[in-house]
Amino acid sequence: MFDDLKEKVRSLAEPVVSAEGMELIHVECIKMHMRWIIRLYLDKEDGVTLDDCTAVSNQLGDIFDINDLVNGPYTLEVSSPGFDRPISRDQDFIKYRGSKVSIKTNLKIEGVRNFHGQLIDFIEENGCKIVVVEVSGKRYRIPKAEITKANLADIE
């Protein structure tokens, strides 16, 4: 259900965001007790401003309401990604190779569920997308499908 909602949000939001000269880099949909939280992270070459976020939010609020996006109340949050930018799209994993990242997975991989290290590579093998991360000199191969959250990080 969450993935279906995220895809619906993305398909409705991307044309609006693109028309405003920005890129939709991440969508989060969180079910709270009485309402949904829908978070969109935008980026553009010279940085996203508060006015950019407001313009997109105003347009999308109407579009989401017209398309009956969720059953019940929701809160729409539109922001820039910040220094701990979420990375979720294939092109993000490719673009940020060599960067420090924090990754959380559904299942333990070699006994680990939280990875804090350097993003080494993003590859496709036998139809499976793999994120390669180096943590303290050890390389882990993480199936992208198992990643629940990935962010750029400032790791010392």
Long-range contacts (C-beta under 8 A, 24 or more apart in sequence): 2-29, 2-31, 5-29, 5-36, 5-69, 5-70, 8-67, 8-69, 9-38, 9-40, 9-64, 9-69, 12-60, 12-63, 12-64, 12-67, 12-69, 13-40, 13-56, 13-60, 13-63, 16-56, 16-59, 16-60, 16-63, 17-42, 17-56, 20-52, 20-55, 20-56, 22-48, 22-52, 22-56, 25-81, 25-85, 25-86, 25-88, 25-89, 25-92, 26-81, 26-86, 26-87, 26-88, 26-89, 28-86, 34-72, 34-73, 35-72, 35-73, 35-74, 35-75, 36-70, 36-72, 36-73, 36-74, 36-75, 37-74, 37-75, 37-77, 38-64, 38-69, 38-70, 38-74, 38-75, 38-76, 38-77, 39-77, 39-78, 39-79, 40-76, 40-77, 40-78, 40-79, 41-79, 41-80, 41-81, 41-85, 41-86, 42-78, 42-79, 42-80, 42-81, 43-80, 43-81, 43-85, 47-80, 48-79, 48-80, 53-78, 53-79, 53-80, 54-78, 83-152, 83-154, 84-151, 84-152, 84-153, 84-154, 85-151, 85-152, 86-149, 86-150, 86-151, 87-150, 87-151, 87-152, 88-147, 88-150, 90-122, 90-129, 90-144, 93-119, 93-122, 93-131, 93-144, 93-150, 94-122, 96-152, 97-121, 97-122, 99-152, 100-152, 100-153, 100-154, 100-155, 101-133, 101-150, 101-151, 101-152, 101-153, 102-149, 102-150, 102-151, 102-153, 102-155, 103-131, 103-133, 103-142, 103-147, 103-149, 103-150, 104-147, 104-148, 104-149, 104-150, 105-142, 105-146, 105-147, 105-148, 106-146, 106-147, 106-148, 107-146, 109-140, 109-141, 109-142, 109-146, 110-140, 112-140, 115-140, 115-142, 116-153, 116-155, 117-155
